[in-house]
Amino acid sequence: MGNRVELTEIKEPVNIRGERATFENERYGAHPRNTFDIWMAKSETPTPLVIYIHGGGFIGGDKSKYFESEDLVRFLDAGVSVATINYRFMTEAPYGIIASFNDSKRCLQYIRYNSNKYNIDKTRIACSGGSAGAGTALWLAFSDDMADLQNVDPVLRESTRLTCAGAFATQSTYDIFQWEKIIGVPMSDTPEQLLAIATAFGIKNMDGVDLFAQYEIRRELDFLSKMDKKDPPIFVFNKHKNGIPANEDELNHHPLHAKALKEKADEVGLEAIVYAPEIGITDSSGKDLVEFFFEKFFEKKYTSLQLNNRLKAI
């Protein structure tokens, strides 16, 4: 699911131009890691928003990964606000990847609920991330709207639908039992492998548990099967090498994960720009993530000529 990122220092939320986040360590929930930073683009009118979700295998990592991203300032210059978020790890109660997913879902809903405070256009929000953050972004993109209109918490009544989503070094599904077919490498049944799957599924006590039979959990984690034509367009980039994975990093980020996403998008008719150069998958458009998101945010607002002029100005 990603590599653990050890933090050696707490970084200040400052981008590569030395600009501090407009709001720092905003809280969206009760867990200590339920925080985010947001850089608000200068605008008199509500702006689109990109939410960056960090990687780290759901056991590490931090929102600071994106503080020095060049894309962050490119979005700001284009009039798009940017948030970077933290979420609980899958090793923390209530455990499993779904718990981490639900934190990112709540953060998206919290920002929507407080859109006036952050000057955000609720109809133009995208998520992007790397590794675990990529899988989370795709889970949000492919899940049906998870707004709970009867919930006593008004935050959870907000929509979870996105304008578009981006995924770097992504996995194709967190139903890990499918990886054998997708990657073409037999999944081991060693105690270490089974423990890793149990942790991802949120199962603390494996005694007598048939992990393969955890169909409800597997269905929820299988965002690949959730994809349909009604979902937002996606951008995928996996640059890892092809071949038999030599380690966990190569397995988790194998280009065949990107290939599986492309094949499913082609099958259901979903717009997808996919790059997996090590297995010959490129896109004739040549667009990068920023250009792709920018096009989706503004395509209904500008004519083609105006849009091309804005893209050139970034």
N, C-alpha and C positions, 0 to 999 in steps of 0.2 A: 504493500500500500504506500510505501515511501520510506525514506531513510530518516531516522531520528536526527533532529537538529538540536545540538547542545547549545544552550545559551551561556555565554561568558559575561555578558553585560546587558544592562537594560538600556536600550537605545532611545534617545529622545525622538519624538515624531517630527523629524525635520527632513524635507525632501532634498534632492541634489542641488537645488538652487538656494538652500538655506531657509526655505519657507516652512514655518511650523504649521502643524495641522490647526485648522480653525477651532475644532473641538477635540480635546485629548482625553483618552480613556473614558469615553462615554459608556455608561452601563446600560445593558439591554436585558439583563436577567440577574438572578440571584447568585449564580456560581461565580467564584473569584475570577475566572477567565472570560466571563461574559462582558467583554469590553471592546470598544472600537475607537479608531481615530478617523476623522473626516476632514479632508481639505475641500472647502467650498469654492467652486469656480466663481469668479467675479461676474455677477449677472443680476439684473433687476428683476428678471423673471425666473421661475423655477427651472432648474437644470436637470439634464440626465445624470445618472449616477452609475459608476462602476464600483462593485464591491469585490475586493481582493480577499481570497480565502487561502491562508498559507498551507503548505504541506508539512510533512514530518511524520508520516505513517500513522497519524492519529494518536501518537504517543509523545510527540515533541513539536517544536517549531513555534513561531511567534509572528505576530502581525508586522514586526519590524523588518521582515524579509523584503517588503515592498517599499520601504521608506526611500530607498535610493534608486528605485525603478525609473528609467527614462520614460517609460510609457505613462507613468503617473503625471509627469509635467506636460507631456504631449496632450493628455486628456484635459488637464486644467487649461492649457492654452486654447483648446478647442471649445471651451465652455462646458466641460463635463466634470462634475465633482467626483471625488474618489474617496472611498472608505477602505480601511484595512482592519480586519477583525480577528479576534481570538475566539476560541471555543474550547469547551472541556475536552480532555483526551478520552479515548475509549476505555482507558484503564480506571476511569473515575465513575462513580455512581451517576446514573443507573446502568452504566457499562455498555460497551459495544459501539460500533460505528454509528448505529442509529442515534445514539445519544449525542454524538458529535454532530451528526446531520441536523438534529433538531435544534441545536444551539444556533447554527448558521441560519436555519429557517426562521427562528425567532428574531435574529438580528435583522434579517431582511424585512420582516414584518414590523419590527420596532421602528426602523428608519422610515418605512412607509407611513406608520401611524403618526410619526413626528415630522412629516415631510415639510410642514410650514416652518418649523424651527431650522431645518437644514436647507431650506429653499430647494427642495427636490421635486421634480415632476414624477409623480407616482407611476405614470404610465411608461416611463423610459428608464428602466433599471436593468443592469446586466451584472452577472457574476463571472468571475474568472479566478483561476488558481492553478497551482502546480501540484502534481501528485495527489495527495489526499485532498487538497483544495480543489484540484481539477475534478476528481470524482464527486465531490460535494456539489460543485457548480453544475455538473451534468445531472446529478440526482434532482436538484432543484428544477433544472430545465425540463426534465422528462417526466416528472411527477405531475399528476393532475393537480389543479389548484387545491392547496391544503388549508385555505381559509376556513375557520370554524365559526360560522356566522352566529351561533348560539352561545359561544363561549363567554363566560363572565369577564374574562380578560379581554379588553378591547384590542390589544395588540394582536392577539391570535385570530381576530376576525378579519385581519388584513389579508389581501391576496399574496400568494407566493409566486405568481407567474412572472416570467422574465421577458425582456425584449430580445435578448440574445445571451449566449454563454461562451466562455473560452476555457480551454483545457490544455495544459502543457504537461508532458510526461505523465499522461493519464493512464488509468486502468479502464478497462472496458465494462467491468461489472465487479461488484464486491460479493457476488455469489461465487466464491473462490473455486468451488468445485467445477465451474465451467472453464477455468483457465487451462485445464489439460487439453480440451478441444481447441481453444482459441490459440494457444501458444504451441501446441503440438508436443508438449513435454509432460510425461506422466507426473501426476501429483503424488508425492510421497505420503505414506501413512505413518511416518515417524512420530514419536511423542511430541517432538518440537513443532512439526508441521500441524498436528492436530491441536496443539495448544494455541498456536497462532490463529487458527481458524476459529476456535472456541472464543478466544479473546475478541476477535472481530465480530463474532455473533453476539457477544455480550453474555456468554455462559461462563460462570465462575467455577462451577463444580461439574466436571465432566463425567463423574461416576455414573455409569449406566446410560449415558446420553448418546444417542445416535445423531451425530452432527449432520450427516447427509439428510436425515429426516426432518430437519428444522425448516420445513417448507415455508412457513409464514415469514420467518426472518429472512430466508434466502430470497423470497419474492420481493420483499421491501428493499433489500440491498442490490437487487438486480436492476439497476437503472437502464441497462441495455434493452431489456425486454419492455420497459416502460415507454421507450421512444415511439412516437407516432408523428404523423404528418402535421398535427396541430401544434406541435411543440415549437419553441423558438429556434431560430437558426443557430448553428454552433460553429466554432473555430477550434480545431484540434491540431496540436503540434507535438509529435514524439520524435526526438532526434536520436534516441539510443540505437545501438547497432543491432543487426539481425543475427540470427543463429541461436544455438542452444545457450540459454542463460547460464552464466558462470557463477552468478551470485544473486542475492535477493533484489538488489537494485536493478539488474538487467531483467529479471523476471517481472518485477512490478511495473517497469516502464518500457517494456518491450514494444517495438513498433507494430507488432501484430495486434496489440490492443487498439491502436488507432485504425488499423485496417478493419477490425470487427465493427467499430463505430461507423466507418465509412460505408461498409457493406449494408449495415442496417439502415443507415440514412438513405442510401440509394434505394433500398427495398421499399421503404415506407414513403419515400418522396419528400424527405426533410432536407432543407437547404443546409449544406455542410461544406466548409472549407477545411480540408484535411491535408496535413503535411506529415509524411513519414519517409524522409529522403533515403534512409538506409534500405528501404524496400521499394523504392521507386515511386512512391506516392507523393505527388505535388499537385498544386492547383494552378491552372492557367491564368487565373486573375493576378497572381503574385501579391495579393493583399496580405498585410500583416494584421495582427489582432486589432491595433488601434484603428486602422483604416476600415476594417470590417465592422467594428462596433460603431464607429462614427457614421458609417453608411446606414446602419440600422436605426441609430438614434435620430438621424436627420432626414431620412429618405422621404418622409411624408411632409416634411416642413419646407423643403427646398426643391427647386427644379433640378434636372440633371446637370445643367450648366452651372448653377449655383453650387451644387454639391461638389462637382469636380473642382471648382475654384477653391472651395473650403478645404478639400483634401490636399490640394497643392500647397495651401497656406500653412498646413500643420508642420 
